Amino acid sequence: MSASPDRITHFIGGRPWDGASTRTSEVFNPATGVVTGRLDLASADLVGEAVATANAAWAGWADASLAKRARVLFAFRELLNQRKEEIAALITAEHGKVLSDALGEVTRGLEVAEFACGIPHLLKGGFTENASTSVDVYSIRQPLGVVAVISPFNFPAMVPLWFIPIAIACGNAVVLKPSEKDPSAALAVARLWTEAGLPDGIMNVVHGDKETVDALLTHPDVKAVSFVGSTPIARYVYETATAHGKRVQALGGAKNHMLVLPDADLDLAADAAINAGFGSAGERCMAISALVAIDSIADELVQKITDRMHKLRTGDGTRGCDMGPLVTRQHRDRVASYVAAGISEGATLVLDGRDGEFDGGPDGFWLGPTLFDNVTPDMSIYRDEIFGPVLSVLRVTSYAEGLALINANPYGNGTAIFTNDGGAARRFQREVEVGMVGINVPVPVPVAYYSFGGWKNSLFGDTHAHGIEGVHFFTRGKVVTSRWLDPSHGGLNLGFPQNV
C-alpha cells in the first residue's frame, strides 16, 4: 500500500501554519505520476493574516543595523550552501529536473545571497558638502515595508532567491507565493532564514492559486510585487498591482533565438543547441527554442544536432539521466499537442519525442527531445512559447534576415549568436532588441551583480531582477537638504531658495 501524501502547508511568523484548510491541491512526482503531497491553499483572509504578520515585524527589522542584517545574510548563505543538495533533491522530486540541474539552480540562487551580503556597501548614499553656502545635500535609500514575491514552477528555488535575499537585506518583510506545483523547496529555504537568525515574521510563505495571488496584488499593505511567469499572467499582475498603487517587476515569457553564422564552430553550436534547448526539459524562460541557421550550414548543423539527440537519455532525474519529465500530465499533453500542430502545419519533424523509451515510471509525464526543421514564422510552434523540449530550426539567407526575424518577435528575453567574427558579434549585441545576449553562450543568464530581465513582452515594469536594480526596486530614495545655522543668522525671505 502506498503511503498517504504528506501535508504541505504555509509558513507564517517563523512557524508552519496550524490551521485547517478548506482548499487543497495535489503535488506529484513527475517521474512516477504519484501524488506525494497535499498542499493547503490560502484564502484571501489567510493572506491578510500573513501580510499583517509581516507588517507587524518589518519596522523592527528596518531599524536593525546594516551590520546585523549582513550577519543574518552571511549565516543564511552558509546554511544554504550546506543544505543545497537537500534542496536540490526536493526540486527533483516535485519538478522533475535532473539532480545536477537542480543543484545548479540552487547554486545560482546562492550567488544572489552572496551579492546581498554586501548590503552595507550597496545601500551607501551620496553626500555633497556645501552645495549652497553652509548647506549639505545627501541621499539615502529606505525599505518599502511588506513586499510580495510570486514565483514560477520552473525554478522553485532560484527565482525566489533572485528577490528575497535582496528584499530582506534592504530591510523589508516578504510574503512568498511559490508555485503550487513544486512548493517544498521554497518552504525549505524559508526555514533556513529562521535558522539563520532572521526575526519571525520577516519571511513568510503562503501557497495558493488565483485567489491567493489576487489577495496579494490588492492588499493595501503590500508595497511591491516581484513576479516571474508567463506573459499573459505577467501582464495581469502588472496591471492589477499597479492599479492598486504598487511598484511591480513582472518578468514574462520568451521565445529565445540562437543565430548561427557560417563561420561558427558548428560542433560548439550543436552542443549549445542541445544544452539550451533540452536542459530542464525546455522548461526555462531562457531556453533556446528557435535556432536560426544560415542556409549554407543548416543541413550540417541539423545533422550534428540530430546525432547528439540520439545519445540523450530521458528519465527519472535521480537516475543520472540527461533530461527529466515535464512538470504535470496536463503540461505534457499541451507540449505534445504542439508537436502534432507542427506536423500539420508543414514543418519537417526530424525527431519525435512523444514516443520512445523512458527510464522512469510508466505513469511519468514523459516527452523526449523533439526537433523540427524548416519551420516558418507563421507556424504555432514558432509563434507560441511551448515551454517544453521542442527545438525549431528556421533557415535564413543572411545575418540581416536572421536579425530582422529576431527583432520582429514580440518577446525579447534572451538570445545568442554563434560566430567567430568579432565584428558580427559586436554588431549583433548593439542591434538585437533583446534584454540578455549571449555571444557563443547559449543561456546568457547574468551573474548576480548584473540584473536579469528582458525587453518587449518579456518584462512589464522597468526594473530587472537582482543586481543593483534589485536594490533600487526594494528601496525608495530620499534626498535631504541640511543647514545648521549660526545662531546670529536669521531674517525672513519668502523667495524660492537659490543656491549661492
Secondary structure, DSSP 8 states (H G I E B T S, - for coil): -----EEE--EETTEE--S--S-EEEEEETTTTEEEEEEE---HHHHHHHHHHHHHHHHHHHHS-HHHHHHHHHHHHHHHHHTHHHHHHHHHHHT---HHHHHHHHHHHHHHHHHHTTHHHHT---EEEEEETTEEEEEEEEE-SEEEEE--SSSTTHHHHHHHHHHHHTT-EEEEE--SSS-HHHHHHHHHHHHTT--TTSEEE---SHHHHHHHHH-TTEEEEEEES-HHHHHHHHHHHHHTT-EEEEE----EEEEE-TTS-HHHHHHHHHHHHHGGGG--TT-EEEEEEEHHHHHHHHHHHHHHHTT--BB-TTTT-SB---S-HHHHHHHHHHHHHHHHTT-EEEE-TTSS--BS-TTS-----EEEES--TTSHHHHS---SSEEEEEEESSHHHHHHHHHHSSEESEEEEE-S-HHHHHHHHHH---SEEEES-SS----TTS-B--EETTEESS--BSHHHHHHHTEEEEEEEEE---TT------S-----
